[in-house]
């Protein structure tokens, strides 16, 4: 993953779709970390990675933040995945006690437009959205916002 971080070493892999997504848990700050490399994902793949495995981990361990790292992501989510995110994901995050949704934007303007579209649902769901430059900064921010 190329991060020279001490916080990265504390992450436990929860689920992985090679070339698409890595879902990790950081116990120190009680955060799920989704590291995206490609947004070409199907609804069943997304459901398994995020709504089944990710949610289960966050719920059991009292997750309080969800970090979405799109810094290396390519493309945009298919329409049906975007709808799923808009209609279900943030409500579920809020229901299990997640307080913060942290985005790390992509270099791709297309990817960022898609992120902006579905993250419009974050506030109405009761989550606080925070945009930060990288995972290290996100971990540090969470340490300061207990």
C-alpha positions in Angstrom: 0.0 0.0 0.0 3.0 2.3 0.1 2.2 4.1 3.4 5.1 4.4 5.7 2.9 4.6 8.8 2.9 3.3 12.2 -0.9 3.5 12.3 -1.1 1.2 9.2 0.5 -1.6 11.1 -2.3 -1.6 13.7 -4.9 -2.2 11.0 -6.5 -5.6 10.7 -7.8 -6.7 7.3 -11.6 -7.5 7.5 -12.2 -8.1 3.8 -10.4 -7.6 0.5 -11.3 -7.5 -3.2 -8.0 -7.6 -5.0 -7.5 -4.6 -7.3 -10.7 -2.9 -6.0 -11.0 -2.5 -2.2 -9.4 -3.3 1.1 -11.5 -3.1 4.3 -9.5 -2.7 7.5 -10.2 -2.1 11.2 -8.1 0.2 13.3 -8.8 -0.7 16.9 -6.8 2.2 18.4 -9.2 4.8 17.0 -12.2 2.4 16.5 -12.4 3.1 12.8 -13.2 1.1 9.7 -10.9 2.0 6.8 -12.0 1.4 3.2 -9.0 1.8 0.8 -10.3 1.9 -2.7 -8.2 1.4 -5.8 -11.1 1.0 -8.3 -14.8 1.8 -8.0 -15.8 -1.0 -10.4 -17.8 -3.0 -7.9 -21.1 -4.8 -8.0 -23.9 -4.4 -5.5 -23.4 -7.9 -4.1 -19.6 -7.3 -3.7 -20.3 -4.0 -2.0 -22.9 -5.5 0.3 -20.6 -8.2 1.4 -17.6 -6.0 2.0 -19.2 -3.0 3.6 -22.7 -3.9 4.8 -21.9 -7.4 6.0 -18.3 -7.7 7.0 -17.4 -4.1 7.7 -20.6 -3.3 9.6 -20.3 -6.5 11.6 -16.7 -5.6 12.7 -17.7 -2.0 13.5 -20.7 -3.0 15.5 -19.0 -5.6 17.6 -16.0 -3.3 18.4 -18.0 -0.1 18.8 -16.7 1.6 15.7 -17.1 5.4 15.8 -15.6 6.4 12.5 -15.6 5.2 8.9 -12.7 6.3 6.7 -13.1 6.1 2.9 -9.7 6.5 1.3 -10.2 7.2 -2.4 -6.8 8.8 -2.9 -5.8 6.1 -5.4 -9.3 5.2 -6.7 -10.2 5.2 -10.3 -13.6 5.5 -11.9 -16.9 6.0 -10.3 -19.3 3.7 -8.6 -22.0 2.1 -10.8 -25.4 3.8 -10.5 -26.9 1.0 -8.4 -24.0 1.1 -5.9 -24.4 4.9 -5.6 -28.1 4.4 -4.9 -27.4 1.8 -2.2 -24.9 4.2 -0.6 -27.4 7.1 -0.7 -30.3 5.1 0.6 -28.9 2.7 3.1 -25.2 3.0 4.0 -25.1 6.2 6.1 -28.3 5.3 7.9 -26.8 2.0 8.9 -23.5 3.7 10.0 -25.5 6.1 12.2 -27.6 3.2 13.6 -24.6 1.3 14.8 -23.0 4.3 16.5 -20.6 5.6 13.8 -20.2 9.4 14.4 -17.7 10.4 11.7 -17.5 9.7 8.0 -14.0 10.7 6.9 -13.2 11.1 3.2 -9.8 11.2 1.6 -10.4 12.5 -1.9 -9.0 11.1 -5.2 -6.8 12.9 -7.7 -9.6 12.1 -10.2 -12.2 14.8 -10.6 -14.7 12.2 -11.9 -14.2 10.1 -8.8 -14.6 13.2 -6.6 -17.8 14.3 -8.3 -19.3 10.9 -7.4 -18.0 11.1 -3.8 -19.6 14.6 -3.5 -22.9 13.2 -4.8 -23.4 10.4 -2.4 -21.8 12.1 0.6 -24.6 14.7 0.4 -26.5 12.1 2.4 -24.0 12.1 5.3 -25.4 15.1 7.2 -29.1 14.1 7.0 -28.1 10.6 8.4 -26.7 12.2 11.6 -23.0 11.7 10.8 -20.3 14.4 10.8 -18.4 14.4 7.5 -14.7 15.3 7.6 -12.4 15.6 4.6 -8.8 15.0 5.3 -5.7 14.5 3.0 -4.6 11.0 4.0 -5.0 8.1 6.4 -2.3 9.3 8.9 -4.0 12.6 9.2 -7.4 10.9 9.7 -6.0 8.6 12.4 -4.5 11.6 14.2 -7.7 13.6 13.8 -9.6 10.8 15.5 -7.1 10.6 18.3 -7.9 14.3 19.0 -11.7 13.9 18.6 -12.5 11.1 21.1 
